């Protein structure tokens, strides 16, 4: 990929909807990719005739901020923008029409990203959608064509790697930890079964003030063997990458979720995937993991953390390269050789 791949970025599109990366918050993945892609000289070409892939540089977060009518519960204005944006590109340039958008890709982390492609059939069906909401049950995200985007919660854009790292396995006194708002169907079930039921299972809705005063949210993650990562409104959760940052083995609870980089990473070597129906057996499942296996899993978390890091300038095998490789990999597997 590094020797061959060339990407063309369309200059079209109004700001701030396009070409305006936001680098903080839970949707920061799309902003960091946009920033690093538009600054790149290794993969980006100015001549579209030399490109293998074409990037649609819009922000799903900006679409939500700028176009959504508060209280309307309608994504239609966002979908209309994308429909018109793609139609203008396909009318202006010949590249979309050659493959009906199959060699084009978008990178979007907002939960609504997949749904807002619905007014343009070729965008929805053919384009490579690199999205955090990688849910195969809804018929929009297509495994093997689309790409699961790792959701990263960036608190400090000037220092996205701040406070990374955690305690060794021998100094992690908490078996499992979760604290978060009650979004979606899974988290209420998790709390119903485990909140205040077991001292080994530190499961909270919001971390109580008296507990947070003694140990912060991040310190809890750094001190826990397993970090519980249940889905919210959608299947994705920034806690998965947070757990990896803090050397905590992630426990992923989200049926139908395609995990990032499955074509190259064996998630069973560094995480635990628990079916939603097995939440009542969560402690039993975790205690069933031997001490030796746990140490091996935590060691693997530390080893692969480099694949989930943003750098001011892309570094080989980092998150920017991993995303680009997944796009390239999926595109190659869908090229029809004549």
C-alpha positions in Angstrom: 0.0 0.0 0.0 2.7 2.5 1.0 4.5 2.1 -2.4 1.4 2.1 -4.6 -1.7 3.8 -3.2 -2.6 7.2 -4.4 -5.7 9.2 -3.2 -7.3 12.2 -4.7 -9.2 14.6 -2.5 -12.0 16.6 -4.0 -11.5 20.4 -3.4 -15.2 20.9 -3.8 -17.6 21.5 -0.9 -18.5 24.4 1.3 -16.8 25.1 4.6 -17.4 24.3 7.4 -19.3 21.2 6.1 -16.3 20.1 4.2 -12.5 20.5 4.7 -13.0 21.6 8.3 -11.7 18.9 10.7 -12.8 19.0 14.4 -10.1 17.3 16.5 -11.8 16.9 19.9 -14.7 15.0 21.4 -16.1 11.5 20.7 -16.3 12.1 16.9 -12.7 13.2 16.6 -11.7 10.2 14.5 -13.2 11.7 11.3 -11.5 15.1 12.0 -8.1 13.6 12.7 -8.3 11.5 9.5 -9.4 14.5 7.5 -6.6 16.7 8.9 -3.8 14.1 8.3 -5.2 13.1 4.9 -5.4 16.7 3.6 -1.8 17.4 4.9 -0.4 14.2 3.4 2.1 14.2 0.6 2.9 10.5 0.5 -0.5 9.2 -0.6 -2.3 12.3 -1.9 -2.0 13.3 -5.6 -3.2 16.5 -7.3 -3.8 14.7 -10.6 -7.0 12.6 -10.2 -6.1 10.6 -13.2 -3.3 9.0 -11.1 -5.6 8.1 -8.2 -6.8 4.7 -7.1 -9.2 6.1 -4.5 -11.2 9.3 -4.2 -11.9 10.9 -0.8 -15.2 12.9 -0.1 -13.9 15.3 2.6 -17.0 16.2 4.5 -17.7 16.0 8.2 -20.7 14.2 9.5 -20.3 16.1 12.8 -20.4 19.4 11.0 -23.5 18.2 9.1 -25.2 17.5 12.4 -24.1 20.8 13.9 -24.9 23.0 10.9 -27.9 21.4 9.2 -30.0 19.6 11.8 -33.1 21.5 12.8 -33.3 21.2 16.6 -36.3 19.2 17.7 -37.2 18.1 14.2 -36.0 14.5 14.6 -35.3 14.6 10.9 -32.0 13.8 9.1 -33.4 14.9 5.8 -31.5 18.2 5.5 -28.2 16.3 6.0 -29.2 13.6 3.5 -30.2 16.3 0.9 -26.8 18.0 1.3 -25.0 14.7 0.6 -27.2 13.8 -2.3 -26.6 17.2 -3.9 -22.8 17.2 -3.0 -22.3 13.8 -4.8 -24.4 14.8 -7.7 -22.4 18.0 -8.2 -19.1 16.0 -8.1 -20.4 13.3 -10.6 -21.6 16.1 -13.0 -18.3 18.0 -12.8 -15.8 15.1 -12.9 -15.8 11.8 -14.8 -14.4 9.7 -11.9 -17.5 8.9 -10.0 -19.4 7.7 -13.1 -16.6 5.2 -14.0 -17.3 3.0 -11.1 -20.6 4.5 -9.8 -18.7 5.6 -6.7 -17.1 2.2 -5.8 -13.6 3.7 -5.7 -14.7 6.7 -3.5 -14.8 6.7 0.2 -16.1 8.8 3.1 -14.9 8.9 6.7 -17.6 9.8 9.2 -18.0 9.1 12.9 -21.3 10.6 14.0 -24.0 7.9 14.8 -26.1 9.2 11.9 -23.4 8.9 9.2 -24.7 5.7 7.7 -28.3 6.9 7.6 -27.6 10.2 5.9 -26.5 8.4 2.7 -30.0 7.1 2.0 -31.1 9.7 -0.6 -28.3 8.8 -3.0 -28.4 5.1 -4.0 -24.9 4.9 -5.4 -23.4 6.6 -2.4 -25.3 4.2 0.0 -24.7 1.0 -2.0 -21.3 1.5 -3.7 -19.1 4.0 -1.9 -16.8 2.7 0.9 -18.3 4.0 4.1 -15.7 4.3 6.8 -17.9 4.8 9.8 -18.0 4.3 13.6 -21.5 2.9 13.4 -20.5 -0.4 11.9 -23.7 -2.3 12.4 -24.4 -5.1 10.0 -28.0 -5.7 11.2 -29.4 -2.6 9.6 -28.5 -3.4 6.0 -26.5 -0.2 5.4 -23.0 -1.1 6.5 -21.7 -3.9 4.4 -19.0 -6.2 5.9 -16.0 -6.5 3.6 -16.8 -3.4 1.6 -17.3 -0.7 4.3 -14.8 -0.1 7.0 -15.3 0.1 10.8 -13.8 3.3 12.1 -12.3 3.2 15.5 -14.0 5.8 17.7 -11.5 7.9 19.7 -12.4 10.3 22.4 -9.8 13.1 22.1 -10.0 15.4 25.2 -6.9 17.5 24.4 -6.4 18.0 20.6 -2.9 19.5 21.2 -1.9 16.3 23.0 -4.1 13.4 21.8 -1.8 10.9 23.5 -2.0 12.5 26.9 -2.1 10.2 30.0 -1.9 7.0 27.9 -0.7 3.9 29.8 -1.8 2.1 32.9 -0.8 -0.2 35.7 0.6 -3.7 35.1 -1.7 -6.7 35.6 -0.4 -7.4 39.2 -1.5 -3.9 40.3 -5.1 -4.0 39.0 -7.3 -4.5 42.0 -10.7 -4.0 40.2 -12.1 -6.9 38.2 -14.4 -4.9 35.9 -15.4 -1.2 35.5 -18.0 0.8 33.7 -19.4 4.3 34.2 -21.6 6.1 31.7 -25.0 7.5 30.7 -27.9 5.2 30.0 -27.9 5.3 26.2 -29.5 2.5 24.2 -30.8 -0.9 25.1 -27.7 -2.6 26.6 -26.6 -0.3 29.4 -29.8 -0.4 31.4 -29.6 -4.2 31.3 -25.9 -4.1 32.5 -26.8 -1.8 35.4 -29.9 -3.8 36.3 -27.8 -7.0 36.8 -24.6 -5.5 38.2 -25.0 -2.1 39.8 -24.2 -2.3 43.6 -24.4 -6.1 43.4 -20.8 -7.1 43.6 -17.7 -5.3 44.8 -15.6 -6.8 42.1 -17.9 -5.4 39.4 -17.7 -1.6 39.6 -20.6 -0.8 37.4 -22.1 2.8 37.7 -24.5 5.0 35.8 -22.5 8.2 36.5 -19.4 7.9 38.7 -20.6 9.1 42.1 -18.9 12.2 43.4 -17.6 10.6 46.6 -16.0 7.8 44.5 -14.7 10.2 41.8 -13.0 12.3 44.5 -10.9 9.3 45.5 -10.3 7.8 42.0 -11.1 9.5 38.7 -12.8 7.8 35.7 -9.4 7.4 34.0 -7.8 6.0 37.1 -10.5 3.5 37.4 -9.7 2.3 33.8 -6.0 2.2 34.6 -6.7 0.2 37.8 -9.2 -2.4 36.3 -8.4 -5.7 34.7 -11.4 -5.4 32.4 -13.1 -2.3 31.1 -16.7 -2.9 30.1 -17.6 -1.3 26.7 -21.3 -1.6 26.1 -22.9 -0.1 23.0 -24.8 3.2 23.4 -27.5 4.3 21.0 -25.5 2.6 18.3 -23.1 -0.3 18.4 -19.9 1.8 18.6 -18.3 3.1 21.8 -15.2 5.2 22.4 -14.6 3.2 25.5 -13.0 0.4 23.4 -10.1 2.6 22.4 -10.0 4.3 25.8 -9.5 0.9 27.4 -6.7 0.1 25.0 -5.1 3.5 25.8 -5.1 2.6 29.5 -3.9 -1.0 29.2 -7.3 -2.3 30.2 -8.6 -5.4 28.4 -11.9 -4.2 26.7 -15.1 -6.2 27.1 -17.2 -5.4 24.1 -21.0 -5.9 24.4 -22.7 -5.0 21.1 -24.3 -7.6 18.9 -23.8 -7.1 15.2 -20.8 -4.8 15.6 -18.0 -5.2 13.1 -14.8 -4.5 15.0 -12.1 -2.3 13.4 -9.3 -3.8 11.4 -10.6 -7.4 11.6 -8.7 -8.2 8.4 -5.4 -7.9 10.3 -6.1 -7.9 14.0 -7.3 -10.9 16.0 -9.5 -9.3 18.6 -9.8 -12.5 20.7 -6.1 -12.1 21.6 -6.7 -8.8 23.4 -10.4 -8.3 24.1 -13.5 -10.2 25.3 -16.7 -10.1 23.2 -19.8 -10.9 25.2 -23.2 -11.4 23.7 -25.9 -9.1 25.0 -27.9 -12.2 26.2 -24.9 -13.2 28.4 -24.8 -10.0 30.5 -26.1 -11.9 33.6 -23.1 -14.2 33.3 -20.6 -11.4 32.9 -18.6 -12.0 36.1 -18.5 -15.8 35.5 -17.2 -15.2 32.0 -14.4 -12.9 33.2 -13.4 -15.1 36.1 -13.2 -18.0 33.6 -10.2 -16.3 32.0 -7.0 -17.7 33.7 -4.4 -15.4 35.2 -1.9 -16.5 32.6 -4.3 -15.8 29.7 -5.2 -12.4 31.2 -1.5 -11.3 31.4 -1.1 -12.4 27.8 -4.1 -10.4 26.7 -3.0 -7.3 28.6 0.4 -7.6 27.1 -1.2 -7.7 23.6 -3.2 -4.6 24.4 0.0 -2.7 25.1 1.7 -4.1 22.0 -1.1 -3.1 19.6 -1.9 0.2 21.2 0.2 1.9 18.4 -2.5 0.9 15.9 -5.1 3.1 17.7 -2.9 6.3 18.2 -3.2 9.6 16.4 0.1 11.3 15.7 0.7 14.9 14.6 2.5 13.4 11.6 1.5 9.9 10.6 3.7 7.1 11.8 3.8 3.7 10.2 1.2 1.3 11.6 -0.6 4.1 13.5 -4.4 4.7 13.3 -4.2 6.8 10.2 -2.3 4.1 8.3 -4.6 1.4 9.7 -7.7 3.1 8.4 -6.2 3.8 5.0 -5.0 0.2 4.8 -8.6 -1.1 5.5 -10.0 1.1 2.8 -7.3 -0.1 0.3 -7.8 -3.7 1.4 -11.6 -3.7 1.0 -11.3 -1.9 -2.4 -8.9 -4.4 -3.7 -11.2 -7.3 -2.7 -14.0 -5.7 -4.7 -12.2 -4.9 -7.9 -13.4 -7.2 -10.7 -10.5 -8.4 -12.8 -11.3 -8.7 -16.5 
